């Protein structure tokens, strides 16, 4: 079981982010870093949708 984040821009899925670990502190740091990169890449209309991926 892995937590992944879908990147939605204007309601369309652009990419899926997969963190290396599932620890909450590392997830928080990962999302913080990726959100600044995604806003620079796609603009301010970026949403992250969290889901669980079962392997």
N, C-alpha and C positions, 0 to 999 in steps of 0.2 A: 504494500500500500504506500503510495507516494502522493504528496500534495503538489499539484501543479497549478500554474496561474495562466489563464488565457488572457491575452492582450486584446482588448476591444477598442477599435477606433471608429467612431461614427456608426456603431452598431455592428461592425464587421470584424470577425476574428482575423488578426494579422499574424500572431505568433503565439507560441506556448513557451512559458518559462518553467524550467525544472530546476529547483534548488538542489544542491548537493546533499544536504542533510535535512532532517525534519525537526531539528531542535529549534525551539521558539525564538531564542535570542539570535540565532544565525538566520532564521527566516526573516526576522524583522530587519536585520542589517542588509540582507539580500534584496528585499523589496525596496528598501530605502535607496540603495544604489541603483537598482534597475529603474525605479520610477523617474529619477532624474535623467537617466539615459533615454528613456522612452518619451518623456516630455520634450527633450531636445530633438528627438528623431521625428515624432508624429505631431507634436503640438500639444495644446492643453486639453484636448478632448480625448483623453486616454483613460480607460477603465480597466481594472484588473478583476477578473472573475476567478475565484478560488474553487477548485474541484479536487476530488480524490480520484487518483488513477490506480486501479487494481491491476497488478501484474499477474 
